[in-house]
Amino acid sequence: MAKPKTDPNYKVIAENRRARFDYAIESDLEVGMMLMGSEVKSLRTGSANIAESYVTVEDGEMWIVNSYISLYAQAKTWGHIERRRRKLLASRKEIARLWQDVSRKGMTIVPLVVYFNHKGLVKMKIGLAKGKKNHDKRDTSAKRDWGRQKQRLLKQGSQ
């Protein structure tokens, strides 16, 4: 998901940084979202949170639950509910594959990042993930700390 240097439309709105710490991400998928106009305008201001949200598959449809998009002040009469369930758009084949992995392999679907793509459309990257145990989290932290320390040592050695 590298950002092109001259793309004025690309903008990250919300990121679930905790997901990569709590889960081992097996694969990811870009999906669309069904939003109201006031939600899109609110997202343009960058006021959203997906840290506590999760994705479910029900009746062949994918939904994001408990995601937060703040109210848009100018849409007083026809505004939106801040924490409503929002439908995610993906092909039936992808939804079936995700549902199969969740039901058989004991995996979960977590939202990773919400962003405007190069066309200016709201997209969400979701990940098929398996929960990490506490010892796995400690290993990840130790590897990250060692990487930082190694970079420091290399930087000091080159000076």
C-alpha positions in Angstrom: 0.0 0.0 0.0 2.8 2.4 -0.9 1.6 5.9 -1.5 2.3 7.3 -5.0 4.3 10.5 -4.7 2.1 12.7 -6.9 -1.3 11.3 -5.9 -3.4 14.2 -4.4 -6.5 12.0 -3.7 -4.8 9.3 -1.6 -5.3 9.9 2.1 -5.3 7.5 5.1 -8.3 8.3 7.3 -8.0 5.7 10.1 -5.6 3.0 10.9 -5.9 0.0 13.3 -2.3 -0.1 14.5 -3.2 -2.5 17.4 -4.3 -5.2 14.9 -0.8 -6.0 13.8 0.3 -6.4 17.4 -2.7 -8.6 18.5 -3.1 -10.7 15.4 -0.9 -12.5 12.9 -2.2 -11.2 9.5 -2.4 -14.1 7.0 -3.8 -12.2 4.0 -5.4 -8.9 3.3 -8.1 -7.6 0.9 -9.3 -4.2 -0.3 -13.0 -3.7 0.0 -15.4 -0.9 -0.6 -17.9 0.6 2.0 -21.5 1.6 1.6 -21.7 5.0 3.1 -24.1 7.9 3.4 -23.1 11.4 2.0 -22.6 12.9 5.5 -20.3 10.0 6.4 -18.1 10.6 3.4 -17.9 14.3 4.1 -17.0 13.6 7.7 -14.3 11.2 6.5 -12.9 14.0 4.4 -12.2 15.8 7.6 -10.4 12.7 8.9 -12.6 12.0 11.9 -13.0 8.2 12.2 -11.8 5.3 14.4 -11.7 1.6 13.6 -9.6 0.5 16.6 -12.5 -1.3 18.4 -14.3 -2.5 15.3 -14.6 -6.0 13.7 -15.9 -7.6 10.5 -18.6 -10.2 10.4 -20.1 -12.3 7.6 -23.9 -12.8 7.8 -26.2 -14.1 5.1 -23.5 -13.8 2.4 -22.8 -10.2 3.2 -19.9 -8.6 5.0 -20.5 -6.0 7.7 -18.2 -3.8 9.8 -19.5 -3.4 13.3 -18.7 -0.7 15.9 -16.7 1.5 13.6 -16.9 5.2 14.5 -17.4 8.1 12.0 -18.1 11.4 13.7 -21.1 13.5 12.9 -20.9 16.0 10.1 -21.9 19.4 11.6 -23.5 20.8 8.4 -25.7 17.7 7.9 -27.9 18.3 10.9 -31.2 17.1 9.5 -30.0 14.2 7.4 -27.0 13.1 9.4 -26.0 9.6 10.2 -25.6 7.4 13.3 -22.0 7.4 14.5 -21.6 3.7 15.3 -23.9 2.0 12.8 -23.2 -1.3 11.0 -21.8 -0.6 7.5 -21.9 -3.0 4.6 -18.6 -3.9 3.0 -18.4 -4.5 -0.7 -16.5 -7.5 -2.1 -17.1 -10.2 -4.6 -19.2 -13.2 -3.5 -16.2 -15.5 -4.1 -14.0 -13.4 -1.7 -16.8 -13.3 0.9 -17.3 -17.1 0.6 -13.5 -17.7 1.0 -13.3 -15.4 4.1 -16.3 -17.0 5.7 -14.9 -20.4 5.1 -11.6 -19.5 6.7 -13.3 -17.9 9.7 -15.6 -20.9 10.3 -13.2 -23.7 9.7 -9.8 -22.5 10.6 -10.8 -20.4 13.6 -9.5 -17.1 12.1 -11.0 -13.7 12.3 -11.4 -10.7 10.0 -10.0 -7.4 11.3 -10.1 -4.0 9.7 -6.6 -2.6 9.1 -6.9 0.8 7.5 -9.5 3.1 5.9 -8.4 5.4 3.2 -9.3 7.3 0.1 -7.8 5.6 -3.0 -6.3 7.3 -6.0 -9.8 7.8 -7.5 -11.1 9.5 -4.3 -13.2 6.5 -3.2 -13.4 5.3 0.4 -11.8 1.9 0.7 -11.0 -0.4 3.6 -8.2 -2.9 3.9 -9.2 -5.9 5.9 -7.0 -8.7 7.0 -7.7 -12.4 7.6 -5.9 -13.0 10.9 -5.2 -15.4 13.7 -4.9 -14.2 17.3 -1.5 -14.1 18.9 -0.7 -15.6 22.3 1.2 -13.6 24.9 4.5 -15.3 24.1 4.1 -14.5 20.4 3.5 -10.8 21.3 6.7 -10.8 23.4 8.6 -12.3 20.5 7.4 -9.6 18.2 8.4 -6.9 20.7 11.8 -8.4 21.2 12.4 -8.6 17.4 11.3 -5.0 17.0 13.5 -3.8 19.8 16.5 -5.8 18.4 15.9 -4.2 15.0 16.0 -0.7 16.5 19.1 -1.5 18.5 20.8 -2.9 15.5 20.0 0.2 13.4 21.4 2.4 16.2 24.6 0.3 16.4 25.0 0.5 12.6 24.4 4.2 12.6 27.1 4.7 15.4 29.5 2.5 13.6 29.3 4.5 10.3 30.0 7.8 12.0 
